[in-house]
Amino acid sequence: MGRVAGGVAHDFNNLLTIILAAADTGDSAAMDDIREAARRGVTLTRQLLTFGGRKSNDPRPIDLHHAMISLRPMLARVLGADVTLELRLAKAVAAVVIDAGQLDQVLVNLVANARDAMPRGGTVTLATELKGDCVELRVVDTGSGMDAATLASAFEPFFTTKGDRGTGLGLAVVHNIVQEARGTIRCTSEPGRGTTFTLGFPVSAAVPPTPVAQPPGLGARAQRIVLVDDDALVRQVVVRALKRAGFAVDAFEGGQDVSAIEARLDGADALVTDLVMPGTSGVDLALELRRRHCEVPILFVSGTAEHALISRVREVPRASFLEKPFTAQDVVDRVGEIRRMRGAIAARPG
């Protein structure tokens, strides 16, 4: 645990250094640095929650190729300019059932490991192949490789070859995610000959949902949001981001009178409420509004991954869940989805 704490502290201190230094600069490049540092912080937090069994997942049939292509720009940034990223995708591949966010986490972790094995540059190849009732995904690098002893411990929790720079959680988390998806993972490697991770996922007979274009009238500039959050700083930052995106926003502190919130919801496009608040919860607030026949779409947001709380979101019709941190565009997209539910119960944990 000391090794884990040291690795986490090291990683987060680096991220905070980037954020603080960039904030002092304030130019457009600095804002890009802040966004990248925040993204890395989200990934690290999700690794810890997944490994600790506190990260709920939402497995659904997904188009593996679409997910990989969508993630490609982020993976390229992870690798940097000295490493080439190649995608060699089969002509056709069946759907697989996995939590989309966790699939991203698997790919980012494996690609980041490959980058660390290629300090002088190289190539990372992501390849897919349909083998009967299994979809095979290979992540191949041209890096330094691993000896037999390192390879034997690669998936062990807290095992790291990076000293104080690593937590030893990356590959352990990957292994856990793949197992939860009823998949398999194996690794082959030799010193000086690179490394190959081979993942196998069962073919799904289900058809992945086709992305639906946002219908006219659901753009950010046409929407008014009511925001409820007990943290004043979070409220301030979220309100600023939503207003910059074109929303009109009414903000309330958690624990406020339900009647006052209900009155402001008249004509609103959505309620965005924190899931965990002192003395109550977002779910209790939402259920009381539903009892009062308030049918506005509700978006729960939270940084917690408590299964009991998230599972209660399913009690609320026309509601969804969005994990913190999020962007204004995330709110736009999710509110549009809720408005198309037509009364269905459709929570989306994690």
C-alpha positions in Angstrom: 0.0 0.0 0.0 3.0 2.3 0.6 4.1 1.7 -2.9 0.6 2.5 -4.2 0.3 5.7 -2.1 3.7 6.8 -3.3 2.9 6.2 -7.0 -0.5 7.9 -6.7 1.0 10.9 -4.9 3.8 11.2 -7.5 1.3 11.1 -10.4 -1.2 13.5 -8.8 1.6 15.9 -7.8 2.8 16.0 -11.4 -0.7 16.7 -12.6 -1.2 19.5 -10.0 2.2 21.0 -11.0 1.0 21.1 -14.6 -2.3 22.7 -13.6 -0.8 25.3 -11.3 2.0 26.3 -13.7 -0.5 26.5 -16.6 -3.0 28.6 -14.6 -0.3 31.2 -14.0 0.4 31.4 -17.7 -3.2 31.6 -18.9 -2.6 31.3 -22.7 -4.4 28.9 -25.0 -1.5 26.4 -24.9 -1.7 26.4 -21.1 -5.4 25.6 -21.3 -4.6 22.6 -23.4 -2.1 21.5 -20.7 -4.8 21.9 -18.0 -7.3 19.8 -20.0 -4.7 17.1 -20.6 -3.7 17.0 -16.9 -7.4 16.7 -15.9 -7.9 13.9 -18.3 -4.9 12.0 -16.8 -6.3 12.6 -13.3 -9.7 11.1 -14.4 -7.9 8.0 -15.8 -5.9 7.6 -12.6 -8.9 7.9 -10.4 -10.8 5.4 -12.5 -7.9 2.9 -12.2 -8.0 3.1 -8.5 -11.8 2.8 -8.3 -11.8 -0.1 -10.8 -9.1 -2.0 -8.9 -10.8 -1.4 -5.6 -14.1 -2.7 -6.9 -15.8 0.6 -6.3 -16.3 1.5 -10.0 -19.6 0.4 -11.2 -19.8 -0.7 -14.9 -22.4 -0.6 -17.5 -21.7 -3.4 -20.1 -23.5 -2.9 -23.4 -23.1 -4.2 -26.9 -20.6 -1.9 -28.6 -19.0 -1.6 -32.1 -15.3 -2.3 -31.2 -14.0 -0.7 -34.4 -16.0 2.5 -33.8 -14.7 2.7 -30.2 -11.1 2.3 -31.3 -11.4 4.8 -34.1 -13.1 7.4 -31.8 -10.3 6.9 -29.2 -7.5 7.2 -31.8 -6.8 10.9 -31.3 -6.4 10.5 -27.5 -4.1 7.4 -28.0 -2.0 9.4 -30.4 -1.5 12.1 -27.8 -0.6 9.5 -25.1 2.1 8.1 -27.4 3.6 11.4 -28.4 5.3 12.5 -31.7 8.0 9.9 -31.6 5.7 6.8 -31.7 3.6 5.8 -34.7 0.1 4.5 -34.0 -1.3 2.0 -36.6 -4.8 0.5 -36.7 -5.2 -2.8 -38.7 -8.9 -3.6 -38.4 -10.6 -6.6 -39.8 -13.1 -6.0 -42.6 -15.9 -6.9 -40.3 -16.0 -7.6 -36.6 -19.0 -8.6 -34.4 -20.1 -6.6 -31.4 -18.7 -7.2 -27.9 -20.4 -6.5 -24.6 -18.2 -4.3 -22.3 -18.5 -1.0 -20.5 -17.4 1.6 -23.1 -15.5 3.6 -20.6 -13.6 0.6 -19.3 -12.7 -0.4 -22.8 -11.2 3.0 -23.3 -9.3 2.5 -20.0 -7.9 -0.8 -21.3 -6.7 0.7 -24.5 -5.2 3.8 -22.9 -3.3 1.6 -20.3 -1.9 -0.8 -22.8 -0.8 2.0 -25.1 0.7 4.0 -22.3 2.7 0.9 -21.2 3.9 0.5 -24.8 5.0 4.2 -24.9 7.1 3.7 -21.8 8.8 0.7 -23.4 9.8 2.8 -26.4 11.7 5.9 -25.0 13.5 6.4 -28.4 10.3 6.0 -30.5 8.7 3.1 -32.3 5.4 1.8 -33.5 2.2 0.6 -31.7 -0.2 -1.5 -33.7 -3.8 -2.2 -32.7 -5.2 -5.1 -34.7 -8.5 -7.0 -34.7 -9.6 -10.3 -36.0 -12.8 -12.3 -35.9 -12.1 -15.9 -34.8 -15.3 -17.9 -34.7 -17.2 -16.9 -31.6 -14.4 -14.6 -30.4 -13.2 -11.2 -31.3 -9.4 -10.9 -30.9 -7.8 -7.6 -30.2 -4.0 -7.3 -30.3 -1.8 -4.4 -29.0 1.7 -4.8 -30.4 4.7 -2.6 -29.7 8.3 -2.5 -30.9 9.7 -1.6 -27.5 12.3 -3.1 -25.2 10.3 -6.2 -24.3 10.2 -8.0 -21.0 12.3 -10.9 -19.6 10.6 -14.1 -18.3 10.6 -13.0 -14.7 9.0 -9.6 -15.5 6.5 -11.2 -17.8 5.4 -13.7 -15.1 4.5 -10.8 -12.8 3.1 -8.4 -15.3 -0.5 -8.6 -14.2 0.2 -8.8 -10.4 -1.3 -5.9 -8.4 1.3 -3.4 -7.3 4.0 -4.9 -9.4 5.9 -2.2 -11.3 9.2 -1.7 -13.1 8.9 2.1 -12.9 10.0 2.5 -9.3 8.3 5.4 -7.5 6.9 6.6 -10.8 4.4 3.7 -11.0 1.5 2.4 -9.0 1.6 -1.1 -10.4 -2.2 -0.9 -11.1 -2.4 -0.4 -14.8 -2.1 -4.0 -16.1 -3.9 -5.3 -13.0 -6.8 -3.1 -13.8 -6.7 -4.2 -17.5 -6.8 -7.8 -16.3 -9.8 -7.2 -14.0 -11.8 -5.3 -16.7 -11.2 -8.0 -19.3 -12.3 -10.8 -16.9 -15.4 -8.9 -16.0 -16.3 -8.8 -19.7 -15.9 -12.6 -19.8 -12.8 -12.2 -21.9 -9.3 -13.5 -21.9 -5.9 -11.7 -22.0 -2.4 -13.0 -22.5 1.0 -11.4 -23.1 4.0 -12.5 -25.0 7.3 -10.7 -24.9 11.1 -11.0 -25.3 13.9 -8.6 -24.5 14.6 -6.5 -27.5 11.6 -7.9 -29.5 8.7 -5.9 -28.2 5.5 -7.0 -26.5 2.1 -8.2 -27.7 -1.1 -8.2 -25.6 -3.8 -10.4 -27.0 -7.3 -9.9 -25.7 -10.3 -12.1 -26.6 -13.9 -11.1 -26.1 -17.0 -13.3 -26.7 -19.1 -12.3 -29.8 -22.4 -10.7 -29.0 -25.5 -11.4 -30.9 -26.9 -8.0 -29.9 -26.7 -5.1 -32.3 -24.9 -2.0 -31.0 -27.2 1.1 -31.0 -26.7 3.4 -33.9 -25.6 6.9 -32.7 -28.6 9.3 -33.1 -28.0 12.8 -34.3 -29.2 15.5 -32.0 -32.5 16.7 -33.3 -33.1 20.4 -34.0 -34.0 22.5 -31.0 -31.8 20.5 -28.6 -28.7 22.7 -29.0 -27.1 24.2 -25.9 -28.3 27.7 -26.8 -32.0 26.6 -26.7 -31.8 25.1 -23.2 -32.2 26.3 -19.7 -30.7 24.1 -16.9 -31.4 24.1 -13.2 -28.3 23.0 -11.3 -28.3 21.7 -7.7 -25.0 21.0 -6.0 -23.9 21.4 -2.3 -20.3 22.5 -3.2 -20.1 26.2 -3.9 -16.9 26.0 -5.9 -18.2 23.2 -8.0 -21.4 25.1 -8.6 -19.5 28.2 -9.6 -17.3 26.3 -12.1 -20.1 24.3 -13.6 -22.3 27.3 -14.0 -19.5 29.2 -15.7 -18.8 26.3 -18.1 -22.5 25.9 -19.0 -23.1 29.6 -19.6 -20.1 29.7 -21.8 -21.6 26.9 -23.8 -24.8 28.9 -24.2 -27.0 27.5 -21.5 -29.2 29.7 -19.2 -28.5 28.3 -15.7 -30.4 28.6 -12.3 -28.1 27.3 -9.5 -29.2 26.1 -6.1 -27.3 24.8 -3.1 -28.1 21.3 -2.1 -30.8 20.9 0.6 -32.9 23.8 -0.6 -36.7 23.8 -0.5 -38.1 21.4 -3.1 -40.9 23.8 -3.9 -38.4 26.6 -4.8 -36.6 24.2 -7.1 -39.8 22.9 -8.6 -40.9 26.5 -9.4 -37.7 27.2 -11.3 -38.1 23.9 -13.3 -41.2 25.3 -15.0 -40.1 25.5 -18.6 -36.6 24.2 -18.0 -35.0 21.7 -20.3 -33.3 19.7 -17.6 -32.4 19.4 -13.9 -28.7 18.6 -13.2 -28.3 17.5 -9.6 -25.5 16.1 -7.5 -26.2 12.6 -6.4 -24.8 13.0 -2.9 -25.7 15.9 -0.7 -25.9 16.6 3.0 -29.2 15.6 4.6 -30.7 14.2 1.3 -29.7 12.8 -2.1 -30.3 13.7 -5.6 -32.5 10.6 -6.0 -34.7 11.7 -3.1 -35.1 15.1 -4.6 -35.9 13.7 -8.0 -38.5 11.2 -6.6 -40.2 14.0 -4.7 -40.4 16.1 -8.0 -41.8 13.1 -9.8 -44.5 12.7 -7.1 -45.4 16.3 -7.8 -45.8 15.4 -11.5 -42.7 17.3 -12.5 -41.5 15.4 -15.6 -38.4 17.4 -16.6 -35.4 15.3 -17.6 -33.0 14.7 -14.7 -29.3 14.3 -15.0 -27.5 13.0 -11.9 -23.8 13.9 -11.5 -21.4 12.6 -8.9 -17.8 11.7 -8.3 -18.7 8.8 -6.2 -18.9 5.2 -7.4 -21.0 3.7 -4.6 -23.1 1.0 -6.2 -26.1 1.4 -3.9 -26.5 5.1 -4.7 -26.1 4.6 -8.5 -28.5 1.7 -8.5 -31.1 4.0 -7.0 -30.9 6.2 -10.1 -32.9 3.5 -11.9 -35.9 4.3 -9.7 -36.3 7.6 -11.5 -38.1 7.8 -14.9 -36.4 10.0 -17.6 -33.1 10.2 -15.7 -29.5 9.4 -16.4 -26.2 9.4 -14.6 -23.0 11.3 -15.6 -19.8 10.8 -13.7 -17.7 13.8 -12.7 -15.7 15.4 -14.1 -17.7 16.3 -17.2 -17.7 19.0 -19.8 -20.6 21.2 -21.0 -20.8 19.1 -24.2 -21.3 16.0 -22.1 -24.3 17.7 -20.5 -25.6 18.7 -24.0 -25.3 15.1 -25.3 -26.8 13.4 -22.2 -29.7 15.8 -21.9 -30.6 15.2 -25.5 -30.5 11.5 -24.8 -32.9 11.8 -21.8 -35.3 13.9 -23.8 -35.6 11.1 -26.3 -36.4 8.5 -23.7 -40.1 9.3 -23.8 -40.7 8.3 -20.2 -38.4 5.3 -20.2 -36.2 4.5 -17.2 -32.6 4.6 -18.5 -29.9 5.2 -16.0 -26.3 5.0 -17.3 -23.9 4.4 -14.4 -20.3 5.2 -14.6 
